[in-house]
Amino acid sequence: HENQGIMPRTAHEIFNKLQSRASSHRIEVSASMLELYTDKLRDLLVAKDDPSDLKIRLAEHTESGLVEVDGALVEHIGSAEELLEVFDRGSKGRASSSTKMNAESSRSHLIVTIVITLQNKRTGKAIRGKLTLVDLAGSERVSKSGATGHQLKEAQSINKSLSALGDVIGALTSQKSHIPYRNHPLTMLM
């Protein structure tokens, strides 16, 4: 697995670790895959022309205690191979275009959410964990990329979201009492 990307390594590692718990726990794994493009969320696991209305619900407003996206398709996963198939299917619909700086530039942020629930067969006690993998769109200087029109709007949206992420990281590293994660959909999902 050394030369594989983060997704194949993650998928295989998750299911290798879960195998050791299979005799004592009921295991549920689910995944969703979203794209944040020009500040709008899109579900990559549904048809591109599906006008699904996605809404972020913060952890304090959900039954699970996790950030959730209402309207997002959640796939139930039984193996590393199924998880990779979901990832491949979703990746095909991602927005990209070329700029002067990059021949095939991702114009969106990719957010893959994997939720694992383990329920002890003897006691019934359940624990839940969530892993969010994010592939950020690259920041480009508008003057160097040659972006105009819609590409300029894309670049401005990307830069705005990366700036919001920088604000959250800055607040966390300087141990501020207020962390501005609600300022952008990207940081709310992370």
Secondary structure by P-SEA (a helix, b strand, c coil): cccccaaaaaaaaaaaaacccccccbbbbbbbbbbbccccccccccccccccbbbbbccccccccccccccbbbbbbccaaaaaaaaaaaaaabbbbbcccccccccbbbbbbbbbbbbcccccbbbbbbbbbbbcccccccccccccaaaaaaaaaaaaaaaaaaaaaaaaaacccccccccccccccc
